[in-house]
Amino acid sequence: MIYKVLDIIEPDFGCEGLPDGQVPMDEVILLDEDNNKKVIKQGDMYLYQMDINVGDNVVIVDNKIHIPLLNDF
């Protein structure tokens, strides 16, 4: 199933910062082809590395968001 990224919410740890050993996780709000919303948590750095942004069409494979290849459509 193909989803559209509606929003990416980055956590705010305030002045205390991120707890030791924790990876920053973002909430990614997705909209599927039937207009159902889904929220999935993904690592902040992973989203940057994969260049996933609001408005992108994505797929979920093994609980990870990916930009689909052209032949996936």
C-alpha angles and dihedrals in degrees: 000000000000120000133192117224106237098175143349115213115199116202120247112218093181120209092329093068127205116328114252114275094014123127114218107251123198126204109233115200112208134187118209129211090269092053093254117144122229129183121208129175117230133173112267093225091048091056091051093046092050091043092232112168142168109288095029122129110233143172129214117233120174090346092305126113115234136178104244120240117242091254090056090075 
